[in-house]
Amino acid sequence: MILDTLAGSGRHLALHPRFARAFAFLHETDLLALAPGRHAVQGEDIFAIIEHCAGRTRAEARLESHRRHIDIQLVLEGVDEMGWKPLAECVKPIGDFDAARDIRFYDDAPSSWVATPAGAYCIFFPDDAHAPLVSGGMIRKVVMKVAV
């Protein structure tokens, strides 16, 4: 897991060959003008999901993981207090992996919580379980899905 501000994204471009395109989209697009939902960037290799919703409580949040995608979760408005735990330490899966949605949920508690303000992002790799959208208010964010 990585936490940084959008201004510092250049430090992470070398971590994955598709990160340059994903971060270019974040820097060059008027993200607040995009409607909630999925937006194509580079086919199935990179796409953006805009979310605008009320936050949930820590108790309501469930850890999740993905096998085929890396998440770059950039907060646009509000604060998203995201839970995190190494996937290898998750021992309470909820159901099977959903291949169509590339997601599995867990009933484990996060090891830590990261208050991510507007202008900051978290990168979650396939070995990072994460519990997003925790807030006492509204959250607007973009989740870049980058194929592994």
N, C-alpha and C positions, 0 to 999 in steps of 0.2 A: 504494500500500500504506500502511496505517495500523497502528501499534502503539499500544495504550493498555490501561488497566485498565478493568474493568467500571464502576468508580466514575466514570470520566471519559467514559462513553458519551454523556452529554448534549451534549458538544461536537460530536458527529457526526450528530445527528438531522436537521439541515438539509441534509445531503448527498444524501439520497434520500427521497422521500415515504413509502416503506415502512419506513424505518429505525426510526421511532417504534414501530411495532407489533413489529418484530423485537426491539428492545431491551427492550420491555415484557415480551415472552415470557421473555427471558433473566433479567430482574430478578424476575419474579413466579412462575416455575416452579421446583419442586424438581427441578433438572436431574439430580442424583445418583440420584433415584428412577426416572428414565426408563430403560427397557431400550434396549440398542443397537438401532439401526435408524432408520427414517424416522418422523417424527411431524408430522402436519398442524398448521399454525398458521393459515394463510389461503389455503386451496386450493393452487393451483400457484404463487401469487405469493410465498408465504413458507412454507417448511417447515424442520424441524430434522432433522439426522442426528446421532444419538448414536454415538460410536465409543469402544470400550474395547479396546485392543490393545497388543501389544508394539511398541515403536518399531523402526525400521529404521535402517540406517547411511546416511550421506550418499551413499555409492556406490550403494546400493540405491534411493534416492529418485529419482523422475523428476519433472521440472517438468511442470506441467499448466496448462491454461487453460480458461476457460468463456466462452461467448458470451452466453448468456441469463441468467446468474445472477451476482450478487455474493456472495462468501463472507464471512461473519463467523465466524471460527474462534476460539472461546473455549475455552481450556484449563481443565479442571475439576480434574484431578489429574496430577501429573508435570510435565515440561517438554517442550514440543514445539519443537525447533529447526527452524524452517521456512526453506527456501531461497526466494530471490526473484530475479527478473530481469525487466526490462521485456520484455513480449511482442514488441515491435518489434525486439529484439535477439536473439530466438530464431531460429536458422537451421537447426536439425536436427530437424524434426518426425518423430515416429514414427507412421507411418500417417496416415490421414485423420481429419478431425474426426468424432466420433461424435455425431450430432445427437440420437439417442435418449437418450444419457447426458449430453449437453452437456459434452463433454470432448475435449481433444486433449493428447497427451503429446509431450514433447520430450527429445532426448538432449543438449541443451545443459547446461552447468554453471551453477548459480546464481551471480549476481553477489555476493550476500551471504547470510548466515545470521543469523536472528533467534531467539535463545533466548527462547521465550515461556513464562513460568511460569504456574502455576495462578492464575486470577483475571485474566489478561490475554488480549487477543484481537488478532488481525490481521484487517484487512479487505483482501480482494483483489478488485479490480475486473477487468473483462474484459481490460484491457490489462496486467495483472500475471500473469506466469507464477509459479507457486509449487510448492514441493516439501514437503508436510507430512508429519507422523508420523515425524520423525527424533528418536530418543532411545535411550539405553542402557537404558531401563526401560519400564515400562508408562505408557500415556497414556490418559486419559479426557478426552474433549472433546465439544463440540457444534459442529456446523457449521450455521449458519443460511444457507439458500439464499434469496436475495432476488432476485426477477425484476427484470431491468433495466427 
